[in-house]
Amino acid sequence: MTEIQFSRKVSAALTGAQAVVVIAKKSALDKGWHRKALGTSWADSLDPLIEDLSPGDLGAVAGTYGGKGAPRRLFVAALPDEIGRHNSPTQAESIHVCLSKVSAGKAKKVAVVIRLEDADHYVAAACAVARSYPLFSRSTGKKSGKVTLKVAAALDNGKAVSPMKEIKPTVEAVRLAARLVDTPAEDMKTADVEAEARAAVKGIKGVKVRSIVGDRLLAMKMGGIHAVGRTAVVPPRLTILEYVPPKKARRTVALVGKGVIYDTGGLNIKVGGNMSNMKADMGGSAAVLGAFVALVKSGCPDHLYCLLCLAENAVGPSSYRSDDILTFHSGKTVEINNTDAEGRLVLADGVSYAARNLKADLVIDAATLTGAALIISGQAVSCTFTNRDGLEERSVASGRSTGDLTHPILFIPEFYKQELKSKVADMRNSVANRMNAQSSCAGQFIYNHIEDVNPAFLHLDIAGPAFRDGRATGYGVALMADIVRNTTKADLAE
């Protein structure tokens, strides 16, 4: 396991390091930034690596053995000088790509020194480091033991940047979220997620946790969460974490996460290998839990809720069926026409409870909701669907700031409600035409359940970036935390 620490000075990170990774733009390395930042005689030994290194589109890494007085292994990661206009100026993706290529061998103490264009880029760089060193593993191979990785950052002038207060809790929360998603469903059932949530906030002043479990969901008119999970061995639940700040709250914010701990597709069962990796379908709940923990640990002025909509979309004698009509917390009825469009069902109950019962001024949901989201924005960028112009702008800005990139999709209810029309209920749960903006239609389904209340609403479809190359990323933790911190009253206005 790798323990990640942050140093105020580069020299502190380098002390005792057996391997060192230096990360900077190629042009800065060509100008000798590494010598200014490291302040050591052995920094010159990186020059030949830098001279021959071409960063390509996403960065490149080269390594060598250190000489006299130097750490045993030295690596340099050259980041590209130019990026696309929709990319994050933090180059968090490139930092992650480069670190994923570094193999420090048997080194127990590793230092990572990163050049920042701006001190505000530190959170994004730190999160890139976090997702490069995941916590979960069941490999029976030779164990390397505990590795300590010390991170330091410096500006172009070589001056070190002190880590801000939110970095440590955010990095820990990113790794927590990734570990929960990486854990297979046999060990991460709905009750286990609740237990992890309780453990994550244990001892934090001002936080309370409660759950609505099993048939109690029906008593609360939460027919969506109940139906999706009712046939599983461990019952579905809505786990609610609440944080009350010590001073008068600025506003009430609710983070709602899709927590389908495994998605078989239900009776519309996934075929052709499409069920593989469906442990990742609780990535939204992991992300909102991580954001909640990061916010309360770093100081949040808001009355904050985290709602984990937890269910296993299993198959059994009591499975909900296509043609069933469910009644939701909103009071609306839904004719089921696809049991594999289940995430929106659990979220509909969650956001309605947040808006109606909790009176949230801002409702943010996160979900690995649609495969169409990957077609829209790819594997590294989520989709933003919102009923507020200012909130859309805030979401995109927070994505660029944290490296958790997100891009707007269309909010046009009059176009997409027709895709969900039913002749026997208020709506159906899946689209009539799969070629008509599926991801917007999915967001529209969720919004249908709070449209009459009309809170500021932000839906994040994180199906692409939450789980990549067989690994969870902890995507969305930093993004949502930044949105909550920086959203203004004007952003929430109609």
Secondary structure, DSSP 8 states (H G I E B T S, - for coil): -EEEEE-SSHHHHHTT-SEEEEEEEHHHHHTTHHHHHH-SGGGGGGHHHHHH---TTT-EEEEEE--TTS-SEEEEEEE-S---TTS-TT-HHHHHHHHHT---TT-SEEEEEEE-SSGGGHHHHHHHHHHHS-------S-----EEEEEEEE-TTS-EE---TTHHHHHHHHHHHHHHHHS-TTT--HHHHHHHHHHHHTT-TTEEEEEEETTHHHHTT-HHHHHHHTTSSS--EEEEEEE--SS--S-EEEEEEEEEEEE--TTS---TTTTTTGGGGGHHHHHHHHHHHHHHHH---SEEEEEEEEEEE--STT---TT-EEE-TTS-EEE-S-TT--HHHHHHHHHHHHHHTS--SEEEEEE---THHHHHH-SS-EEEEES-HHHHHHHHHHHHHHS--EEE----HHHHGGGG--SSSSEESS-S-TTS-HHHHHHHHHHHTTTTT--EEEEEE-TTTTEETTEE--TTHHHHHHHHHH--HHHH--
